[in-house]
């Protein structure tokens, strides 16, 4: 006979079912708590082994979209897909005729100091925020070409933004490689402020 | 009744006694029904934990740091509870767990309804947000909690087996 049975004989109220022993209920709760902890541990392990693991801290849909957009413009320059480029003449005529959407990929502070007339600011360093603001306009003008420029010279912001836009499904995206430097040196018209 | 080495575990004593009865088909039927519901619900959620996390976040109850761990653990917990219900010696713990889960779901749904939220509760995978569906799921949780409590209380009220 086991020691448990001896305990039953000595203290029937402790282990007997008919007396509704509180320790039995507490033991059941403890079992449930253990089960919950085991489920959490198994869930974490499964998450680590999955193809798309969840982060530890939850991100809202908007935060995830921002993170995805930000990732699009953090590619290393040598990994950027070669976007088509345009020269100053073609860029100037597109600005004059308004046949293309002109995007300025520089930070907003430089955009506000001066930019190509009619250009919209889609800054590389605030791409997620700016893209969300401009997305309706960009998507409504799919028949137009998009030309992106940045400071000029060695700047990569225009290529990064162009690459991100192509990743988002915009096919007719080109880069004005001369950028703001070449435009302003040519003494062409400029606008200032936050508006296009 | 043979007293084994683990007979001191009250849940085992109770369920051994139940299995030796003439057959409580109601308890068995409720157990199978609850097990089917929770195993199904767990597998529906486990496919897309991100989607389930979004559903949890929609309730606006849990702090952000707990949402993803909860989304990862709950489907497995539900599946485990379902399987515990299938085996008589563990049925009592499974029933208690399911009763607690159902009460928790009920409270969360009721809270959301009272706050005027229209959500997809994510109870059985993802779906369209709908208040009528939330009310139906609220009622379903009452039924589930009732069934689980029935199983749990029945297993605790079994007369103790006298040692030989």
Interface residues (C-beta under 8 A of the other chain):
Chain A: X1 X2 X4 X5 X7 X8 X9 X12 X15 X16 X17 X18 X20 X21 X23 X24 X25 X27 X28 X29 X31 X32 X35 X36 X38 X39 X40 X42 X43 X44 X46 X47 X52 X54 X55 X56 X57 X58 X60 X61
Chain B: X3 X4 X5 X7 X8 X9 X10 X11 X13 X14 X17 X49 X50 X53 X54 X57 X64 X65 X67 X68 X69 X71 X72 X73 X74 X75 X76 X77 X80 X81 X84 X92 X93 X96 X97 X100 X152 X156 X157 X158 X159 X160 X163 X164
